[in-house]
Amino acid sequence: MDATTKSPASLEILLDVQVKLTVELGSCQVPMRDVLQFNLGSVIKLNQAAHAPVDLYISQKRIARGEVVVVDDRYAVKITEIFGANS
């Protein structure tokens, strides 16, 4: 196939491909001893402040940052920053 073939048209097939978007709210390190004691209702304190921005990932690549909001009784993310290829 010639490299000068219409690239945008050939990318059209990819536009409907489903990708997994992950929002990282925070993380923490806990000893396995504590993990084994988790029950329904257990609370795990994360390293992020309540109103800190969250990172959005596609295939473990950070693509954006945003803030958690509530829309129609569901959590959502309002994007506040989009990262380029060099981020």
N, C-alpha and C positions, 0 to 999 in steps of 0.2 A: 504494500500500500504506500502511496506517495505521501511524504511528510507534509506536503502543502495542501492535502485534502482538507476540506472544511472542518476544522477542529471544533468550533462551537456546535455544529450540527452533530458531529460524532459524540460530543459530550451530552447531548440531549437524552440519550438512553440512560444516563446516570442520575438524572434529576429526580426520578421516582424511587431510587434505591433507598431503603430504610436504613438508618444508622442509629446507633445507640448513643443518646446524649445523657451524660452523667453530670449531676450537679453535686459538687463537694461542699457540704455544709460545714465540715470540720473533721477533725480526727483526734485521736488520743492513743496513748499506749497504756495498756493495763496488763497486769500479770495474769497468766493463765488461771491462777487460783481464783481471781475475781470473775473471769469469764465463765468458769464452771459454776459459779453461784448466781448467774443471771437468771431471773424469773420474769414472768409477766409483771409489768409495772416497774421493773428495774430502771433506774435513771443513770445515764452515762454522760458525764460532763465532758464536753468537747473543748478543744483549745481555742475556738473562735468566740469572740464576743457576740452577743445576741444580734447586734445590728451591723456586724462586719460584712463586707462583700463576700459573695460566694463565687467559686470558679466553675466554669462550664467546660466539659471535656467531650471530645468525640474520639473514640479509639485511643484513649489515654493521652491525647494531645489537647492541651489547654487552648481553647479557641476564644473564650470571652470571660468577662466578669460581670456580675450583676448583683442586684439586691432582692431579697426574698419579699414577696408581696402576697396578698390574699386576693383571689379573684373568684367570685361565685363560690365561696366556701372551700376553695382549693388553694393549695400553695402554688405559687408561680414565681418566675424569676424575671425581673425587669433588667434587660441588658444595659449596662452603663459603659462598657468598654469592650471593643473587639480587637483581638490581637492579630498581627500580621504573621507572615511566614517566618520571620526572624525572632519572634517572641518566645 
